[in-house]
Amino acid sequence: MENTHFFAGANSAQGFCSHYRYLALDNFKRVYILKGGPGTGKSTIIKHLASQINRHLEKYHCTADPDSLDGLFIPSLQISILDGTAPHTIDPRLPGAVQQTVDLGSAWDYRALTASSQRILELTDEISSLYELAYRWLAVGSGLKELIQLQERRQNAAAYAEECFAEIQGYIPDIAQGVTRKAFASGLTGKGTVSFVPALSAKIKIGLLGNNRSFNSYILNATAHWLQKRKTPAVYLYCGLQPEYLEHIYIPGEFALLSSHSPHSALALDMAFGQETPGNSDLEQQAAYFIDKAVSTIAAAAKLHADLEGFYTPHVNFAKVQKLRTGITDEIAELAKEADNNYRP
């Protein structure tokens, strides 16, 4: 079964930006918030649950290591499981009624960890310092990206954008299902820029070409206003580097409006608007240089995080972790059975 992939957080020019709260909404059926230190099995639990659930899933990847999962959402059941620890700390608003905390810290040997507390502190501080440096590099890259928009992109695009939106408007569906959320379709990780845009599937896929923010923003914001006015749920996907900017709008399986340019070019577009813009200018190269420096720094932080996990993993009672995991699996299976029994085709 084909699944959808996103990031719920971003390593951005503004620091770490989190949309994890959209995985813990009060109107969900159930939200499992995993708490515990590094190496206690949070990502492993999420991956295991994903392998056991035979339904369409949204998988939310870790911004440091995209091979790890920090969240899982089951749209048909309105159930999510997420890592609720820093830097994307989530606490229950309706504890027990909707959100349920799963304490993996109860499975570790705190006495053994206490013996390594000094090195754990040092590693934690080193990781924080590296991320702070990475965010500074990203801020430089972001500033250069702003210059690119000012100097190398056509700014008087409003009339053309209005004309394009008039055509796009006819393809926007009116489907009142799901929930409105925010996330990221691309992210700056320790393994470089990772984009899930090419894999987004929809009945209609529309591309905005040329990386002209003035043009793209007009169409995206007009589309968002159209959907919100009609109370049509959608996933609003923001720029990982500059999270203040909306980059894509996605109604799962139905409609995708995608800013299609490097590093997240869309595939199999049904139609496209905008004009291709020459890339590889001096400013483009300079921005890429500083973003690459940030990525290298995030990779160094991810390596230290793996070292930090090495202090925790040997002192975790994974039999207890497995018991907690089994409890979640059984509860979800029961909720799925309930949903199927209540389903009326």
C-alpha positions as CSV (number, residue, x, y, z in Angstrom):
1,M,0.0,0.0,0.0
2,E,1.4,3.4,-1.1
3,N,2.1,5.7,1.8
4,T,2.7,9.5,2.0
5,H,5.9,11.0,3.4
6,F,6.5,14.3,5.1
7,F,8.5,16.1,7.6
8,A,6.7,17.6,10.7
9,G,9.8,19.8,11.5
10,A,12.4,21.7,9.7
11,N,16.0,22.8,10.2
12,S,15.5,26.3,8.9
13,A,17.1,29.7,8.8
14,Q,14.9,30.6,11.8
15,G,16.1,27.6,13.8
16,F,14.1,24.5,14.3
17,C,10.5,25.0,13.1
18,S,7.9,22.5,14.3
19,H,4.5,21.6,13.1
20,Y,4.3,18.5,15.3
21,R,1.2,19.9,17.1
22,Y,-0.7,19.1,13.9
23,L,-0.1,15.4,14.7
24,A,-1.7,15.8,18.2
25,L,-4.9,17.6,17.4
26,D,-7.7,17.4,19.9
27,N,-10.2,16.1,17.4
28,F,-8.2,13.0,16.6
29,K,-9.4,9.7,17.9
30,R,-6.2,8.9,19.7
31,V,-2.7,10.4,19.9
32,Y,0.2,8.4,21.4
33,I,3.0,10.7,22.5
34,L,6.3,8.8,23.0
35,K,8.6,10.2,25.7
36,G,12.1,9.0,26.5
37,G,15.8,9.8,25.8
38,P,17.8,9.0,22.7
39,G,18.2,5.3,21.9
40,T,15.1,4.2,23.9
41,G,13.3,2.9,20.8
42,K,10.9,5.7,19.8
43,S,11.6,5.5,16.1
44,T,11.7,1.7,16.2
45,I,8.3,1.6,17.8
46,I,6.9,3.9,15.1
47,K,8.5,1.9,12.3
48,H,7.1,-1.4,13.8
49,L,3.6,0.0,14.0
50,A,3.9,1.3,10.4
51,S,4.7,-2.3,9.3
52,Q,1.7,-3.7,11.1
53,I,-1.0,-1.4,9.9
54,N,-2.6,-2.3,6.6
55,R,-4.0,1.1,5.8
56,H,-2.8,4.3,4.1
57,L,-0.2,6.0,6.3
58,E,1.5,9.3,6.5
59,K,5.0,8.8,7.7
60,Y,6.9,11.8,9.2
61,H,10.6,11.6,9.0
62,C,13.3,12.9,11.3
63,T,15.0,16.1,10.1
64,A,18.4,14.9,11.3
65,D,18.2,11.4,10.0
66,P,15.5,11.0,7.3
67,D,15.8,7.2,7.6
68,S,14.2,7.5,11.1
69,L,10.6,8.2,11.8
70,D,9.4,10.7,14.3
71,G,5.7,10.4,13.6
72,L,3.0,8.3,12.0
73,F,-0.6,9.3,11.1
74,I,-3.4,7.0,10.1
75,P,-5.9,9.2,8.3
76,S,-8.7,6.6,8.1
77,L,-8.6,6.2,11.9
78,Q,-7.5,9.7,12.9
79,I,-4.8,8.2,15.0
80,S,-1.2,9.4,15.3
81,I,1.9,8.2,17.1
82,L,4.8,10.7,17.5
83,D,8.0,11.4,19.2
84,G,7.1,14.1,21.7
85,T,10.6,15.0,22.9
86,A,12.8,18.0,22.2
87,P,13.2,19.8,19.9
88,H,9.6,19.0,19.0
89,T,8.2,18.6,22.5
90,I,4.5,17.8,22.6
91,D,2.5,17.5,25.8
92,P,-1.1,16.2,26.1
93,R,-3.9,18.8,26.1
94,L,-6.6,16.3,26.7
95,P,-4.7,13.6,28.5
96,G,-6.3,10.2,28.4
97,A,-9.3,11.5,26.5
98,V,-7.3,12.0,23.3
99,Q,-3.6,12.2,23.9
100,Q,-1.8,9.4,25.8
101,T,1.8,9.7,27.0
102,V,3.9,6.6,26.6
103,D,6.8,6.8,29.0
104,L,9.8,4.9,27.6
105,G,12.0,6.4,30.3
106,S,10.4,3.9,32.7
107,A,12.4,1.2,30.8
108,W,15.9,2.5,31.4
109,D,18.3,2.0,34.3
110,Y,18.8,5.5,35.6
111,R,21.6,4.4,38.0
112,A,23.7,3.3,35.0
113,L,22.9,6.5,33.1
114,T,23.9,8.6,36.1
115,A,27.4,7.2,36.0
116,S,27.7,8.6,32.4
117,S,26.0,11.9,33.2
118,Q,29.0,14.1,32.6
119,R,29.7,12.7,29.1
120,I,26.0,12.8,28.3
121,L,25.9,16.5,29.2
122,E,29.0,17.2,27.1
123,L,27.6,15.5,24.1
124,T,24.2,17.3,24.5
125,D,25.9,20.7,24.7
126,E,28.1,19.8,21.6
127,I,25.0,18.8,19.6
128,S,23.2,22.0,20.6
129,S,26.2,24.1,19.6
130,L,26.4,22.4,16.2
131,Y,22.7,23.0,15.5
132,E,23.1,26.7,16.5
133,L,26.0,27.0,14.0
134,A,24.0,25.2,11.3
135,Y,21.1,27.6,11.7
136,R,23.5,30.5,11.3
137,W,24.8,29.1,8.0
138,L,21.2,28.6,6.9
139,A,20.4,32.2,7.8
140,V,23.2,33.3,5.5
141,G,21.9,31.1,2.7
142,S,18.4,32.4,3.3
143,G,19.5,36.0,3.0
144,L,21.1,35.1,-0.4
145,K,17.9,33.4,-1.5
146,E,16.1,36.7,-0.7
147,L,18.6,38.6,-2.9
148,I,18.0,36.1,-5.7
149,Q,14.3,36.8,-5.6
150,L,14.8,40.6,-5.6
151,Q,17.5,40.7,-8.3
152,E,16.9,37.7,-10.5
153,R,13.1,37.0,-10.5
154,R,10.4,38.9,-12.3
155,Q,8.5,40.9,-9.6
156,N,5.6,42.3,-11.6
157,A,4.0,38.9,-11.9
158,A,0.6,39.7,-10.2
159,A,-1.4,40.1,-13.5
160,Y,0.0,36.9,-15.0
161,A,-0.5,35.0,-11.6
162,E,-4.2,36.2,-11.5
163,E,-4.7,34.9,-15.0
164,C,-3.2,31.5,-14.1
165,F,-5.2,31.2,-10.9
166,A,-8.4,31.8,-12.8
167,E,-7.6,28.6,-14.8
168,I,-6.4,26.7,-11.7
169,Q,-9.5,27.5,-9.8
170,G,-11.6,25.3,-12.0
171,Y,-9.5,22.2,-10.9
172,I,-9.7,22.8,-7.1
173,P,-11.9,20.0,-5.6
174,D,-14.5,20.6,-2.9
175,I,-13.9,17.6,-0.7
176,A,-14.9,18.0,3.0
177,Q,-12.9,15.1,4.4
178,G,-9.7,14.9,6.5
179,V,-8.2,17.6,8.6
180,T,-6.3,20.8,7.8
181,R,-2.7,20.5,8.8
182,K,0.8,22.1,8.2
183,A,3.9,20.2,7.4
184,F,7.0,20.2,5.1
185,A,7.5,18.2,1.9
186,S,11.2,18.8,1.8
187,G,13.9,19.1,4.5
188,L,17.5,20.0,5.1
189,T,18.9,16.9,6.9
190,G,22.2,15.4,7.8
191,K,22.0,13.5,4.5
192,G,21.4,16.6,2.4
193,T,18.2,18.0,1.0
194,V,15.5,15.3,1.0
195,S,12.3,16.0,-1.0
196,F,9.1,13.9,-0.9
197,V,7.5,16.1,-3.5
198,P,8.0,13.7,-6.5
199,A,6.1,10.9,-4.7
200,L,3.0,13.0,-3.9
201,S,0.1,11.4,-5.8
202,A,-3.1,13.1,-6.8
203,K,-5.8,13.0,-9.5
204,I,-4.7,16.4,-10.6
205,K,-1.1,17.7,-10.2
206,I,-0.3,21.3,-11.1
207,G,3.2,22.7,-11.1
208,L,4.4,26.3,-10.5
209,L,7.6,26.6,-12.4
210,G,10.5,29.0,-12.2
211,N,10.9,29.6,-8.5
212,N,9.4,33.0,-8.7
213,R,8.1,33.6,-5.1
214,S,6.0,36.6,-6.1
215,F,4.2,34.5,-8.7
216,N,4.0,31.3,-6.6
217,S,2.8,33.0,-3.5
218,Y,0.0,34.8,-5.2
219,I,-1.4,31.5,-6.6
220,L,-0.8,29.5,-3.4
221,N,-2.3,32.1,-1.2
222,A,-5.3,32.6,-3.5
223,T,-5.8,28.8,-3.5
224,A,-5.5,28.6,0.3
225,H,-8.1,31.4,0.6
226,W,-10.4,29.5,-1.8
227,L,-10.1,26.3,0.2
228,Q,-10.5,28.0,3.6
229,K,-13.6,29.9,2.5
230,R,-15.2,26.6,1.5
231,K,-13.9,24.8,4.6
232,T,-12.1,22.3,2.4
233,P,-9.4,20.5,4.4
234,A,-5.9,20.4,3.0
235,V,-2.2,19.9,4.0
236,Y,-0.3,23.1,3.7
237,L,3.3,22.4,3.0
238,Y,5.9,25.1,3.9
239,C,9.5,25.8,2.8
240,G,12.0,24.0,5.0
241,L,14.6,26.7,4.7
242,Q,12.3,29.7,5.0
243,P,9.2,28.3,6.8
244,E,7.3,31.6,6.6
245,Y,6.6,30.8,3.0
246,L,3.9,28.4,1.8
247,E,5.4,26.2,-0.9
248,H,2.8,23.5,-1.8
249,I,-0.9,22.7,-1.1
250,Y,-2.0,19.0,-1.1
251,I,-5.4,17.4,-0.7
252,P,-4.3,13.7,-0.3
253,G,-5.0,11.6,-3.4
254,E,-7.1,14.4,-5.0
255,F,-5.2,17.6,-5.7
256,A,-1.6,18.9,-5.6
257,L,-0.4,22.4,-6.3
258,L,3.4,22.2,-6.2
259,S,6.2,24.7,-6.5
260,S,8.3,22.7,-8.9
261,H,12.0,23.6,-8.9
262,S,15.3,22.4,-7.5
263,P,15.6,20.8,-4.9
264,H,12.0,19.6,-5.1
265,S,10.9,19.2,-8.7
266,A,7.5,17.5,-9.2
267,L,7.0,14.7,-11.6
268,A,4.1,13.7,-13.9
269,L,2.4,17.1,-13.8
270,D,-1.0,17.4,-15.5
271,M,-0.3,21.1,-16.2
272,A,2.2,23.8,-15.3
273,F,2.3,27.6,-15.0
274,G,5.1,30.1,-14.7
275,Q,8.3,30.5,-16.6
276,E,11.5,28.7,-16.2
277,T,14.2,30.9,-14.7
278,P,17.9,30.5,-15.4
279,G,19.7,29.0,-12.4
280,N,23.3,28.6,-11.4
281,S,24.0,32.4,-11.0
282,D,26.7,33.6,-8.7
283,L,24.1,34.2,-5.9
284,E,22.7,30.7,-6.5
285,Q,26.1,29.2,-6.1
286,Q,26.8,31.2,-2.9
287,A,23.5,30.2,-1.4
288,A,24.2,26.6,-2.2
289,Y,27.7,26.9,-0.6
290,F,26.3,28.1,2.8
291,I,23.4,25.6,2.8
292,D,26.0,22.8,2.1
293,K,28.0,24.0,5.1
294,A,24.8,23.8,7.2
295,V,24.1,20.3,6.0
296,S,27.6,19.2,6.9
297,T,27.2,20.7,10.4
298,I,23.8,18.9,10.8
299,A,25.5,15.6,9.7
300,A,28.2,16.2,12.4
301,A,25.4,16.8,15.0
302,A,23.6,13.6,13.9
303,K,26.8,11.6,14.4
304,L,27.2,12.9,17.9
305,H,23.5,12.1,18.5
306,A,24.3,8.5,17.5
307,D,27.1,8.5,20.1
308,L,24.7,9.8,22.7
309,E,22.3,7.0,21.9
310,G,25.2,4.6,22.6
311,F,25.0,5.6,26.3
312,Y,21.3,4.9,26.6
313,T,20.7,1.8,24.5
314,P,22.7,-0.7,26.6
315,H,20.7,0.4,29.7
316,V,17.2,0.1,28.3
317,N,15.0,-2.8,29.2
318,F,13.7,-3.5,25.7
319,A,11.4,-6.3,26.9
320,K,9.5,-3.5,28.8
321,V,9.6,-1.3,25.6
322,Q,8.2,-4.2,23.6
323,K,5.3,-4.6,26.1
324,L,4.5,-0.9,25.7
325,R,4.7,-1.3,22.0
326,T,2.3,-4.3,22.1
327,G,-0.1,-2.3,24.2
328,I,-0.3,0.4,21.5
329,T,-0.6,-2.1,18.7
330,D,-3.5,-3.9,20.4
331,E,-5.3,-0.6,21.1
332,I,-5.0,0.5,17.5
333,A,-6.2,-2.9,16.3
334,E,-9.2,-2.6,18.6
335,L,-10.0,1.0,17.4
336,A,-9.6,-0.2,13.7
337,K,-12.1,-3.0,14.3
338,E,-14.5,-0.5,15.9
339,A,-14.2,1.8,12.9
340,D,-14.7,-1.1,10.4
341,N,-17.8,-2.3,12.3
342,N,-19.3,1.3,12.3
343,Y,-18.5,1.8,8.6
344,R,-21.6,2.1,6.4
345,P,-20.8,2.0,2.7
